[in-house]
Amino acid sequence: MPEAGVLFIAALSAALGAAINSVAGGGTLVTFPMIVALGVDPLVANATSRLSLLTGALGGAWGYRAQLARNRSWLVPFSVPSVLGGLTGGWLVLVTGSQTFSRVVPFLVLGATALFMVQGPVVRWLRRRQGASGEAHQAVRAGPAFIVSQFLVGVYGGYFGAGMGIIMLAVLGILGFTDIHEMNGLKSWGGLLTTIAAGLLFAGGGVVLWPVAFAMAIGSLAGGYGGSLLAQRVGPVWVHRAVVAVGLGSFVWLALRY
């Protein structure tokens, strides 16, 4: 059983991460290094923090239920590669082990930071496409290219996950979607299924610190609510810059440590 101080800091980090997600996104880039700094093995920290995010993922998918209802035909094509990719990514984490994960995690953090940095331009590009098309809903076929792309996104999401959402948005935009709200709905659904699939493997593999996961889940609920209020008063640009700074700093720290 972790000490009370560790649980408190874990809950605080989750609250901070959820609040940052409400304002600008990228909360994982803050939460994950904070959990590792507590002395938790990176692989265990990744698995534990991923499970603690399930409450937020459920809420996100529920919030976009109307958009998902308009895209029922996409739910199965989106679900299957998301689940299979999440299982594959989670399996790779367990099979390769903590030593391998510790070696690659600095570069995963760096890659996720880079994805976060391009999130704004990608979303603006998608919104411009939506405005140019003049259509709120556009039928898009779920072909083999999408199945393969979403599977690969799911593998990354199951293995690490930070920045997975922006990759999904970019893929959906390239494939022809123009409604950013429908895209966000599918992104939330795919992220939820990927997290559940990987989380089941993590739970079965015994790499989850359950007291820390529960503390983080509580913290994320509080932080998500507080962040929604903070978002109305704090400019997201400064939060975005702070997250990028933390992500780059975490890359250097993790690279030197592992």
C-alpha positions in Angstrom: 0.0 0.0 0.0 1.6 3.3 -1.1 2.0 6.0 1.6 -0.7 8.6 2.1 1.6 11.3 0.7 2.1 9.3 -2.5 -1.6 8.8 -3.0 -2.2 12.5 -2.4 0.4 13.6 -4.9 -1.0 11.1 -7.4 -4.5 12.4 -7.0 -3.2 16.0 -7.2 -1.3 15.2 -10.5 -4.5 13.6 -11.9 -6.5 16.7 -11.0 -3.9 18.9 -12.6 -3.8 16.7 -15.7 -7.6 16.7 -16.0 -7.8 20.5 -15.5 -5.2 21.0 -18.2 -7.2 18.7 -20.6 -10.2 20.8 -20.0 -8.3 24.0 -20.9 -5.9 23.0 -23.6 -5.3 19.2 -23.7 -2.0 17.4 -23.0 -2.6 16.6 -19.4 -0.9 13.2 -19.7 2.4 15.0 -20.5 2.2 16.4 -17.0 0.6 13.5 -15.1 2.9 10.7 -16.3 6.3 12.3 -15.4 4.8 13.3 -12.0 3.9 9.7 -11.2 7.3 8.4 -12.4 9.0 11.0 -10.1 7.2 9.4 -7.1 9.4 6.4 -7.7 6.9 4.3 -9.7 8.2 2.2 -12.5 7.5 3.8 -15.8 5.6 0.8 -17.2 3.5 0.6 -14.0 2.9 4.4 -14.0 1.7 4.2 -17.6 -0.7 1.3 -16.9 -2.0 2.9 -13.7 -2.6 6.3 -15.2 -4.3 4.9 -18.3 -6.8 3.0 -16.1 -7.5 6.1 -14.0 -8.5 8.0 -17.2 -11.4 5.6 -18.0 -13.9 7.8 -16.1 -13.0 10.8 -18.3 -13.1 8.7 -21.4 -16.5 7.4 -20.6 -17.7 11.0 -19.9 -16.3 12.1 -23.3 -18.0 9.4 -25.2 -21.3 10.0 -23.5 -21.0 13.8 -24.2 -20.8 13.0 -27.9 -23.6 10.4 -28.0 -25.7 12.5 -30.4 -22.8 12.7 -32.9 -22.1 8.9 -32.5 -25.8 8.2 -33.2 -25.5 10.0 -36.5 -22.5 7.7 -37.4 -23.9 4.3 -36.3 -22.6 2.8 -39.5 -19.0 3.7 -38.4 -19.2 2.3 -34.9 -18.3 -1.3 -35.8 -15.6 -0.4 -38.3 -14.2 2.0 -35.7 -14.6 -0.4 -32.8 -12.9 -3.5 -34.2 -9.5 -2.0 -35.1 -9.5 0.2 -31.9 -10.0 -2.9 -29.7 -7.5 -5.1 -31.6 -5.0 -2.2 -31.7 -5.4 -1.6 -28.0 -4.9 -5.3 -27.1 -1.9 -5.4 -29.4 -0.3 -2.3 -27.8 -1.0 -3.5 -24.3 0.4 -7.0 -25.1 3.6 -5.4 -26.4 4.0 -3.5 -23.2 3.7 -6.7 -21.1 5.8 -8.8 -23.4 8.7 -6.4 -23.9 8.8 -5.5 -20.2 9.7 -2.6 -18.0 13.4 -2.3 -19.2 12.4 -1.8 -22.8 9.6 0.5 -22.0 11.9 2.6 -19.8 14.3 2.9 -22.8 11.7 4.1 -25.3 9.5 6.2 -22.9 11.6 9.4 -23.3 11.0 9.3 -27.0 7.4 8.5 -26.6 7.1 11.6 -24.4 9.0 13.6 -27.0 6.7 12.3 -29.8 3.6 13.1 -27.8 4.9 16.6 -27.1 5.4 17.1 -30.8 1.9 15.9 -31.5 0.5 18.3 -28.9 2.4 21.1 -30.5 0.8 20.5 -33.9 -2.7 19.9 -32.4 -3.7 23.6 -32.9 -2.7 23.7 -36.6 -4.4 20.4 -37.3 -7.7 21.4 -35.7 -7.6 24.7 -37.5 -7.0 22.9 -40.8 -10.0 20.6 -40.1 -12.2 23.6 -39.2 -11.2 25.3 -42.5 -12.2 22.2 -44.4 -15.5 22.1 -42.6 -16.2 25.7 -43.5 -15.1 25.2 -47.1 -17.3 22.1 -47.6 -20.4 23.9 -46.2 -21.7 20.5 -44.9 -22.3 19.5 -41.3 -22.5 15.9 -42.2 -20.7 14.0 -45.0 -20.9 10.3 -45.7 -17.4 8.7 -45.7 -16.7 5.1 -46.5 -14.8 3.1 -44.0 -12.4 1.4 -46.3 -9.3 -0.8 -45.8 -7.0 2.3 -45.4 -9.0 3.5 -42.4 -9.1 0.0 -40.8 -5.3 -0.3 -41.0 -4.8 3.3 -39.9 -7.0 3.0 -36.9 -5.4 -0.3 -35.9 -2.0 1.3 -35.9 -3.4 4.3 -33.9 -4.8 1.7 -31.5 -1.5 0.0 -31.1 0.1 3.3 -30.1 -2.8 4.0 -27.8 -2.5 0.7 -26.1 1.2 1.0 -25.7 1.4 4.6 -24.5 -1.5 6.8 -25.6 -0.5 10.4 -25.1 -1.5 12.3 -28.3 -3.6 9.5 -29.6 -6.6 11.7 -30.1 -4.9 14.2 -32.4 -3.7 11.3 -34.6 -7.2 10.1 -34.9 -8.5 13.5 -35.8 -5.8 13.9 -38.5 -6.6 10.4 -39.9 -10.4 11.1 -40.0 -9.7 14.5 -41.7 -7.5 12.9 -44.4 -10.1 10.2 -45.0 -12.8 12.9 -45.8 -14.6 13.8 -42.6 -15.4 17.5 -42.3 -17.6 17.8 -39.2 -15.2 18.4 -36.3 -17.9 17.4 -33.7 -18.6 14.1 -35.4 -14.8 13.5 -35.6 -14.5 14.3 -31.9 -17.3 11.8 -31.1 -15.6 9.0 -33.0 -12.2 10.0 -31.5 -13.7 9.7 -28.0 -15.3 6.4 -28.8 -12.1 4.9 -30.3 -10.0 6.2 -27.4 -12.4 4.7 -24.8 -12.3 1.3 -26.5 -8.5 1.3 -26.9 -8.1 2.3 -23.2 -10.5 -0.4 -22.0 -8.8 -3.1 -24.2 -5.3 -2.2 -23.0 -6.5 -1.7 -19.4 -7.9 -5.2 -19.2 -4.5 -6.6 -20.2 -2.7 -4.3 -17.7 -5.1 -5.4 -14.9 -4.6 -9.1 -15.7 -0.9 -8.6 -16.0 -0.6 -7.3 -12.5 1.1 -4.0 -13.5 -1.5 -1.7 -12.0 -1.1 0.0 -8.6 -4.8 0.0 -7.7 -4.7 2.4 -4.7 -2.9 5.0 -6.9 -5.3 4.3 -9.8 -8.3 5.0 -7.5 -6.7 8.1 -6.1 -6.0 9.4 -9.6 -9.6 8.6 -10.7 -10.9 10.7 -7.9 -8.5 13.5 -8.6 -9.3 13.5 -12.3 -13.0 13.9 -11.5 -12.3 17.0 -9.4 -9.8 18.4 -11.8 -12.1 18.0 -14.8 -14.8 20.0 -13.0 -12.4 22.6 -11.8 -10.7 22.8 -15.2 -14.1 23.5 -16.9 -14.4 26.6 -14.7 -10.8 27.5 -15.2 -11.1 27.3 -18.9 -13.4 30.3 -18.9 -10.8 32.5 -17.1 -7.4 31.3 -18.3 -6.1 31.7 -21.8 -5.4 28.3 -23.3 -2.3 29.6 -25.1 -0.3 30.0 -21.9 -1.5 26.6 -20.7 -0.5 25.1 -24.1 3.0 26.6 -23.8 3.4 25.4 -20.2 2.5 21.8 -21.3 5.0 21.9 -24.1 7.7 23.1 -21.7 6.9 20.4 -19.3 6.8 17.8 -22.1 10.2 18.8 -23.4 11.6 19.0 -19.9 10.2 15.5 -19.1 11.9 14.1 -22.2 15.3 15.4 -21.1 14.8 14.2 -17.5 13.6 10.8 -18.5 16.3 10.4 -21.1 19.0 11.2 -18.5 17.4 8.9 -15.9 16.8 5.9 -18.1 
